[in-house]
Amino acid sequence: MHTNGSEAYLTRQETADFLKISLVSLWNWTNKGIIKSYAIGNKRYYNKQEILAILRK
């Protein structure tokens, strides 16, 4: 997990594990705009609070 101030960001693998989906499904969801990813350096991260908000919908 990567933190930026009070925000927590998960790696691709951490996000897939958290959602219990494959990395391919995560990639598809990202490309469809279901989940937003953020580039930090040369890696992609996902905001944990945004993921939790999506799950509450």
PDB file with one MODEL, atoms N, CA, C and O in Angstrom:
MODEL        1
ATOM      1  N   MET A   1       0.857  -1.173   0.000  1.00  0.00           N
ATOM      2  CA  MET A   1       0.000   0.000   0.000  1.00  0.00           C
ATOM      3  C   MET A   1       0.898   1.229   0.000  1.00  0.00           C
ATOM      4  O   MET A   1       1.924   1.261   0.679  1.00  0.00           O
ATOM      5  N   HIS A   2       0.513   2.210  -0.746  1.00  0.00           N
ATOM      6  CA  HIS A   2       1.222   3.475  -0.862  1.00  0.00           C
ATOM      7  C   HIS A   2       0.325   4.557  -0.258  1.00  0.00           C
ATOM      8  O   HIS A   2      -0.867   4.610  -0.561  1.00  0.00           O
ATOM      9  N   THR A   3       0.875   5.400   0.574  1.00  0.00           N
ATOM     10  CA  THR A   3       0.070   6.482   1.141  1.00  0.00           C
ATOM     11  C   THR A   3       0.558   7.816   0.617  1.00  0.00           C
ATOM     12  O   THR A   3       1.752   8.025   0.405  1.00  0.00           O
ATOM     13  N   ASN A   4      -0.380   8.701   0.414  1.00  0.00           N
ATOM     14  CA  ASN A   4      -0.098  10.061  -0.039  1.00  0.00           C
ATOM     15  C   ASN A   4      -0.895  10.972   0.876  1.00  0.00           C
ATOM     16  O   ASN A   4      -2.059  11.272   0.609  1.00  0.00           O
ATOM     17  N   GLY A   5      -0.261  11.411   1.962  1.00  0.00           N
ATOM     18  CA  GLY A   5      -0.994  12.180   2.965  1.00  0.00           C
ATOM     19  C   GLY A   5      -1.951  11.262   3.688  1.00  0.00           C
ATOM     20  O   GLY A   5      -1.529  10.264   4.272  1.00  0.00           O
ATOM     21  N   SER A   6      -3.233  11.582   3.658  1.00  0.00           N
ATOM     22  CA  SER A   6      -4.233  10.751   4.327  1.00  0.00           C
ATOM     23  C   SER A   6      -4.854   9.725   3.372  1.00  0.00           C
ATOM     24  O   SER A   6      -5.658   8.893   3.792  1.00  0.00           O
ATOM     25  N   GLU A   7      -4.483   9.783   2.093  1.00  0.00           N
ATOM     26  CA  GLU A   7      -5.039   8.873   1.092  1.00  0.00           C
ATOM     27  C   GLU A   7      -4.222   7.589   1.032  1.00  0.00           C
ATOM     28  O   GLU A   7      -2.992   7.626   1.066  1.00  0.00           O
ATOM     29  N   ALA A   8      -4.910   6.452   0.943  1.00  0.00           N
ATOM     30  CA  ALA A   8      -4.249   5.157   0.812  1.00  0.00           C
ATOM     31  C   ALA A   8      -4.460   4.641  -0.605  1.00  0.00           C
ATOM     32  O   ALA A   8      -5.582   4.629  -1.112  1.00  0.00           O
ATOM     33  N   TYR A   9      -3.381   4.220  -1.231  1.00  0.00           N
ATOM     34  CA  TYR A   9      -3.445   3.681  -2.587  1.00  0.00           C
ATOM     35  C   TYR A   9      -2.976   2.241  -2.585  1.00  0.00           C
ATOM     36  O   TYR A   9      -1.991   1.896  -1.932  1.00  0.00           O
ATOM     37  N   LEU A  10      -3.690   1.404  -3.321  1.00  0.00           N
ATOM     38  CA  LEU A  10      -3.359  -0.008  -3.436  1.00  0.00           C
ATOM     39  C   LEU A  10      -2.702  -0.277  -4.784  1.00  0.00           C
ATOM     40  O   LEU A  10      -3.015   0.377  -5.778  1.00  0.00           O
ATOM     41  N   THR A  11      -1.793  -1.240  -4.809  1.00  0.00           N
ATOM     42  CA  THR A  11      -1.202  -1.669  -6.071  1.00  0.00           C
ATOM     43  C   THR A  11      -2.249  -2.438  -6.868  1.00  0.00           C
ATOM     44  O   THR A  11      -3.336  -2.726  -6.367  1.00  0.00           O
ATOM     45  N   ARG A  12      -1.914  -2.764  -8.103  1.00  0.00           N
ATOM     46  CA  ARG A  12      -2.834  -3.549  -8.934  1.00  0.00           C
ATOM     47  C   ARG A  12      -3.149  -4.880  -8.260  1.00  0.00           C
ATOM     48  O   ARG A  12      -4.310  -5.282  -8.177  1.00  0.00           O
ATOM     49  N   GLN A  13      -2.108  -5.564  -7.778  1.00  0.00           N
ATOM     50  CA  GLN A  13      -2.315  -6.874  -7.156  1.00  0.00           C
ATOM     51  C   GLN A  13      -3.125  -6.754  -5.868  1.00  0.00           C
ATOM     52  O   GLN A  13      -4.015  -7.568  -5.620  1.00  0.00           O
ATOM     53  N   GLU A  14      -2.825  -5.746  -5.048  1.00  0.00           N
ATOM     54  CA  GLU A  14      -3.580  -5.542  -3.803  1.00  0.00           C
ATOM     55  C   GLU A  14      -5.045  -5.251  -4.095  1.00  0.00           C
ATOM     56  O   GLU A  14      -5.933  -5.729  -3.389  1.00  0.00           O
ATOM     57  N   THR A  15      -5.293  -4.464  -5.139  1.00  0.00           N
ATOM     58  CA  THR A  15      -6.668  -4.125  -5.514  1.00  0.00           C
ATOM     59  C   THR A  15      -7.410  -5.361  -6.004  1.00  0.00           C
ATOM     60  O   THR A  15      -8.556  -5.596  -5.619  1.00  0.00           O
ATOM     61  N   ALA A  16      -6.765  -6.145  -6.845  1.00  0.00           N
ATOM     62  CA  ALA A  16      -7.398  -7.373  -7.348  1.00  0.00           C
ATOM     63  C   ALA A  16      -7.688  -8.331  -6.199  1.00  0.00           C
ATOM     64  O   ALA A  16      -8.760  -8.934  -6.147  1.00  0.00           O
ATOM     65  N   ASP A  17      -6.745  -8.471  -5.285  1.00  0.00           N
ATOM     66  CA  ASP A  17      -6.960  -9.347  -4.127  1.00  0.00           C
ATOM     67  C   ASP A  17      -8.102  -8.829  -3.256  1.00  0.00           C
ATOM     68  O   ASP A  17      -8.940  -9.606  -2.799  1.00  0.00           O
ATOM     69  N   PHE A  18      -8.133  -7.525  -3.029  1.00  0.00           N
ATOM     70  CA  PHE A  18      -9.168  -6.905  -2.207  1.00  0.00           C
ATOM     71  C   PHE A  18     -10.556  -7.138  -2.801  1.00  0.00           C
ATOM     72  O   PHE A  18     -11.511  -7.418  -2.076  1.00  0.00           O
ATOM     73  N   LEU A  19     -10.658  -7.019  -4.123  1.00  0.00           N
ATOM     74  CA  LEU A  19     -11.936  -7.188  -4.813  1.00  0.00           C
ATOM     75  C   LEU A  19     -12.230  -8.646  -5.159  1.00  0.00           C
ATOM     76  O   LEU A  19     -13.327  -8.979  -5.607  1.00  0.00           O
ATOM     77  N   LYS A  20     -11.237  -9.510  -4.947  1.00  0.00           N
ATOM     78  CA  LYS A  20     -11.369 -10.939  -5.283  1.00  0.00           C
ATOM     79  C   LYS A  20     -11.666 -11.138  -6.764  1.00  0.00           C
ATOM     80  O   LYS A  20     -12.553 -11.903  -7.141  1.00  0.00           O
ATOM     81  N   ILE A  21     -10.899 -10.428  -7.596  1.00  0.00           N
ATOM     82  CA  ILE A  21     -10.999 -10.548  -9.047  1.00  0.00           C
ATOM     83  C   ILE A  21      -9.595 -10.776  -9.606  1.00  0.00           C
ATOM     84  O   ILE A  21      -8.603 -10.616  -8.896  1.00  0.00           O
ATOM     85  N   SER A  22      -9.522 -11.147 -10.869  1.00  0.00           N
ATOM     86  CA  SER A  22      -8.223 -11.342 -11.515  1.00  0.00           C
ATOM     87  C   SER A  22      -7.651  -9.996 -11.961  1.00  0.00           C
ATOM     88  O   SER A  22      -8.359  -8.991 -12.020  1.00  0.00           O
ATOM     89  N   LEU A  23      -6.356 -10.000 -12.273  1.00  0.00           N
ATOM     90  CA  LEU A  23      -5.732  -8.787 -12.797  1.00  0.00           C
ATOM     91  C   LEU A  23      -6.321  -8.413 -14.154  1.00  0.00           C
ATOM     92  O   LEU A  23      -6.404  -7.232 -14.491  1.00  0.00           O
ATOM     93  N   VAL A  24      -6.729  -9.408 -14.929  1.00  0.00           N
ATOM     94  CA  VAL A  24      -7.363  -9.141 -16.224  1.00  0.00           C
ATOM     95  C   VAL A  24      -8.691  -8.419 -16.024  1.00  0.00           C
ATOM     96  O   VAL A  24      -8.995  -7.463 -16.737  1.00  0.00           O
ATOM     97  N   SER A  25      -9.485  -8.878 -15.052  1.00  0.00           N
ATOM     98  CA  SER A  25     -10.755  -8.209 -14.762  1.00  0.00           C
ATOM     99  C   SER A  25     -10.513  -6.781 -14.275  1.00  0.00           C
ATOM    100  O   SER A  25     -11.233  -5.861 -14.664  1.00  0.00           O
ATOM    101  N   LEU A  26      -9.516  -6.596 -13.440  1.00  0.00           N
ATOM    102  CA  LEU A  26      -9.185  -5.247 -12.964  1.00  0.00           C
ATOM    103  C   LEU A  26      -8.805  -4.354 -14.129  1.00  0.00           C
ATOM    104  O   LEU A  26      -9.228  -3.199 -14.188  1.00  0.00           O
ATOM    105  N   TRP A  27      -8.016  -4.869 -15.053  1.00  0.00           N
ATOM    106  CA  TRP A  27      -7.622  -4.116 -16.237  1.00  0.00           C
ATOM    107  C   TRP A  27      -8.850  -3.738 -17.059  1.00  0.00           C
ATOM    108  O   TRP A  27      -8.970  -2.607 -17.530  1.00  0.00           O
ATOM    109  N   ASN A  28      -9.774  -4.710 -17.229  1.00  0.00           N
ATOM    110  CA  ASN A  28     -11.008  -4.436 -17.982  1.00  0.00           C
ATOM    111  C   ASN A  28     -11.854  -3.372 -17.292  1.00  0.00           C
ATOM    112  O   ASN A  28     -12.368  -2.467 -17.948  1.00  0.00           O
ATOM    113  N   TRP A  29     -12.001  -3.475 -15.972  1.00  0.00           N
ATOM    114  CA  TRP A  29     -12.791  -2.498 -15.228  1.00  0.00           C
ATOM    115  C   TRP A  29     -12.169  -1.110 -15.324  1.00  0.00           C
ATOM    116  O   TRP A  29     -12.880  -0.108 -15.407  1.00  0.00           O
ATOM    117  N   THR A  30     -10.846  -1.055 -15.313  1.00  0.00           N
ATOM    118  CA  THR A  30     -10.154   0.234 -15.428  1.00  0.00           C
ATOM    119  C   THR A  30     -10.392   0.828 -16.807  1.00  0.00           C
ATOM    120  O   THR A  30     -10.684   2.017 -16.931  1.00  0.00           O
ATOM    121  N   ASN A  31     -10.268   0.002 -17.850  1.00  0.00           N
ATOM    122  CA  ASN A  31     -10.472   0.491 -19.216  1.00  0.00           C
ATOM    123  C   ASN A  31     -11.911   0.923 -19.475  1.00  0.00           C
ATOM    124  O   ASN A  31     -12.151   1.819 -20.284  1.00  0.00           O
ATOM    125  N   LYS A  32     -12.867   0.299 -18.800  1.00  0.00           N
ATOM    126  CA  LYS A  32     -14.282   0.668 -18.961  1.00  0.00           C
ATOM    127  C   LYS A  32     -14.661   1.869 -18.099  1.00  0.00           C
ATOM    128  O   LYS A  32     -15.780   2.372 -18.204  1.00  0.00           O
ATOM    129  N   GLY A  33     -13.745   2.336 -17.247  1.00  0.00           N
ATOM    130  CA  GLY A  33     -14.020   3.492 -16.407  1.00  0.00           C
ATOM    131  C   GLY A  33     -14.770   3.157 -15.132  1.00  0.00           C
ATOM    132  O   GLY A  33     -15.255   4.056 -14.445  1.00  0.00           O
ATOM    133  N   ILE A  34     -14.873   1.874 -14.803  1.00  0.00           N
ATOM    134  CA  ILE A  34     -15.562   1.482 -13.573  1.00  0.00           C
ATOM    135  C   ILE A  34     -14.725   1.871 -12.361  1.00  0.00           C
ATOM    136  O   ILE A  34     -15.249   2.347 -11.354  1.00  0.00           O
ATOM    137  N   ILE A  35     -13.422   1.663 -12.473  1.00  0.00           N
ATOM    138  CA  ILE A  35     -12.480   2.011 -11.406  1.00  0.00           C
ATOM    139  C   ILE A  35     -11.403   2.896 -12.013  1.00  0.00           C
ATOM    140  O   ILE A  35     -10.905   2.616 -13.103  1.00  0.00           O
ATOM    141  N   LYS A  36     -11.048   3.951 -11.317  1.00  0.00           N
ATOM    142  CA  LYS A  36     -10.023   4.870 -11.797  1.00  0.00           C
ATOM    143  C   LYS A  36      -8.673   4.496 -11.205  1.00  0.00           C
ATOM    144  O   LYS A  36      -8.558   4.228 -10.009  1.00  0.00           O
ATOM    145  N   SER A  37      -7.653   4.482 -12.059  1.00  0.00           N
ATOM    146  CA  SER A  37      -6.300   4.216 -11.574  1.00  0.00           C
ATOM    147  C   SER A  37      -5.480   5.495 -11.661  1.00  0.00           C
ATOM    148  O   SER A  37      -5.803   6.414 -12.413  1.00  0.00           O
ATOM    149  N   TYR A  38      -4.421   5.529 -10.880  1.00  0.00           N
ATOM    150  CA  TYR A  38      -3.545   6.693 -10.809  1.00  0.00           C
ATOM    151  C   TYR A  38      -2.112   6.260 -11.069  1.00  0.00           C
ATOM    152  O   TYR A  38      -1.653   5.256 -10.526  1.00  0.00           O
ATOM    153  N   ALA A  39      -1.409   7.012 -11.893  1.00  0.00           N
ATOM    154  CA  ALA A  39      -0.003   6.726 -12.164  1.00  0.00           C
ATOM    155  C   ALA A  39       0.841   7.457 -11.127  1.00  0.00           C
ATOM    156  O   ALA A  39       0.756   8.676 -10.979  1.00  0.00           O
ATOM    157  N   ILE A  40       1.647   6.695 -10.424  1.00  0.00           N
ATOM    158  CA  ILE A  40       2.609   7.265  -9.487  1.00  0.00           C
ATOM    159  C   ILE A  40       3.941   6.665  -9.892  1.00  0.00           C
ATOM    160  O   ILE A  40       4.189   5.478  -9.683  1.00  0.00           O
ATOM    161  N   GLY A  41       4.797   7.493 -10.472  1.00  0.00           N
ATOM    162  CA  GLY A  41       6.009   6.970 -11.073  1.00  0.00           C
ATOM    163  C   GLY A  41       5.611   6.167 -12.301  1.00  0.00           C
ATOM    164  O   GLY A  41       4.831   6.639 -13.128  1.00  0.00           O
ATOM    165  N   ASN A  42       6.138   4.961 -12.423  1.00  0.00           N
ATOM    166  CA  ASN A  42       5.788   4.127 -13.574  1.00  0.00           C
ATOM    167  C   ASN A  42       4.834   3.000 -13.178  1.00  0.00           C
ATOM    168  O   ASN A  42       4.714   2.012 -13.902  1.00  0.00           O
ATOM    169  N   LYS A  43       4.162   3.138 -12.047  1.00  0.00           N
ATOM    170  CA  LYS A  43       3.229   2.120 -11.571  1.00  0.00           C
ATOM    171  C   LYS A  43       1.824   2.688 -11.476  1.00  0.00           C
ATOM    172  O   LYS A  43       1.632   3.901 -11.393  1.00  0.00           O
ATOM    173  N   ARG A  44       0.837   1.782 -11.489  1.00  0.00           N
ATOM    174  CA  ARG A  44      -0.564   2.170 -11.369  1.00  0.00           C
ATOM    175  C   ARG A  44      -1.057   1.820  -9.979  1.00  0.00           C
ATOM    176  O   ARG A  44      -0.755   0.751  -9.447  1.00  0.00           O
ATOM    177  N   TYR A  45      -1.818   2.732  -9.398  1.00  0.00           N
ATOM    178  CA  TYR A  45      -2.382   2.532  -8.069  1.00  0.00           C
ATOM    179  C   TYR A  45      -3.868   2.860  -8.101  1.00  0.00           C
ATOM    180  O   TYR A  45      -4.349   3.559  -8.993  1.00  0.00           O
ATOM    181  N   TYR A  46      -4.583   2.341  -7.107  1.00  0.00           N
ATOM    182  CA  TYR A  46      -6.018   2.560  -6.982  1.00  0.00           C
ATOM    183  C   TYR A  46      -6.304   3.124  -5.601  1.00  0.00           C
ATOM    184  O   TYR A  46      -5.767   2.649  -4.600  1.00  0.00           O
ATOM    185  N   ASN A  47      -7.154   4.139  -5.557  1.00  0.00           N
ATOM    186  CA  ASN A  47      -7.498   4.785  -4.295  1.00  0.00           C
ATOM    187  C   ASN A  47      -8.456   3.890  -3.511  1.00  0.00           C
ATOM    188  O   ASN A  47      -9.538   3.554  -3.993  1.00  0.00           O
ATOM    189  N   LYS A  48      -8.055   3.513  -2.314  1.00  0.00           N
ATOM    190  CA  LYS A  48      -8.855   2.580  -1.520  1.00  0.00           C
ATOM    191  C   LYS A  48     -10.220   3.161  -1.170  1.00  0.00           C
ATOM    192  O   LYS A  48     -11.211   2.431  -1.185  1.00  0.00           O
ATOM    193  N   GLN A  49     -10.303   4.447  -0.857  1.00  0.00           N
ATOM    194  CA  GLN A  49     -11.585   5.067  -0.519  1.00  0.00           C
ATOM    195  C   GLN A  49     -12.533   5.058  -1.709  1.00  0.00           C
ATOM    196  O   GLN A  49     -13.735   4.856  -1.540  1.00  0.00           O
ATOM    197  N   GLU A  50     -12.008   5.273  -2.909  1.00  0.00           N
ATOM    198  CA  GLU A  50     -12.850   5.230  -4.111  1.00  0.00           C
ATOM    199  C   GLU A  50     -13.375   3.814  -4.355  1.00  0.00           C
ATOM    200  O   GLU A  50     -14.527   3.638  -4.752  1.00  0.00           O
ATOM    201  N   ILE A  51     -12.542   2.815  -4.119  1.00  0.00           N
ATOM    202  CA  ILE A  51     -12.976   1.427  -4.289  1.00  0.00           C
ATOM    203  C   ILE A  51     -14.092   1.107  -3.293  1.00  0.00           C
ATOM    204  O   ILE A  51     -15.094   0.492  -3.658  1.00  0.00           O
ATOM    205  N   LEU A  52     -13.918   1.523  -2.042  1.00  0.00           N
ATOM    206  CA  LEU A  52     -14.950   1.279  -1.025  1.00  0.00           C
ATOM    207  C   LEU A  52     -16.255   1.972  -1.400  1.00  0.00           C
ATOM    208  O   LEU A  52     -17.334   1.419  -1.187  1.00  0.00           O
ATOM    209  N   ALA A  53     -16.163   3.178  -1.956  1.00  0.00           N
ATOM    210  CA  ALA A  53     -17.372   3.911  -2.371  1.00  0.00           C
ATOM    211  C   ALA A  53     -18.081   3.181  -3.507  1.00  0.00           C
ATOM    212  O   ALA A  53     -19.311   3.133  -3.534  1.00  0.00           O
ATOM    213  N   ILE A  54     -17.327   2.616  -4.438  1.00  0.00           N
ATOM    214  CA  ILE A  54     -17.923   1.859  -5.540  1.00  0.00           C
ATOM    215  C   ILE A  54     -18.640   0.622  -5.009  1.00  0.00           C
ATOM    216  O   ILE A  54     -19.721   0.269  -5.481  1.00  0.00           O
ATOM    217  N   LEU A  55     -18.032  -0.030  -4.027  1.00  0.00           N
ATOM    218  CA  LEU A  55     -18.639  -1.238  -3.462  1.00  0.00           C
ATOM    219  C   LEU A  55     -19.925  -0.934  -2.703  1.00  0.00           C
ATOM    220  O   LEU A  55     -20.804  -1.790  -2.601  1.00  0.00           O
ATOM    221  N   ARG A  56     -20.039   0.271  -2.174  1.00  0.00           N
ATOM    222  CA  ARG A  56     -21.250   0.661  -1.401  1.00  0.00           C
ATOM    223  C   ARG A  56     -22.439   0.938  -2.334  1.00  0.00           C
ATOM    224  O   ARG A  56     -23.590   0.912  -1.896  1.00  0.00           O
ATOM    225  N   LYS A  57     -22.165   1.200  -3.604  1.00  0.00           N
ATOM    226  CA  LYS A  57     -23.251   1.523  -4.550  1.00  0.00           C
ATOM    227  C   LYS A  57     -24.109   0.329  -4.824  1.00  0.00           C
ATOM    228  O   LYS A  57     -25.065   0.419  -5.593  1.00  0.00           O
TER     229      LYS A  57
ENDMDL
END
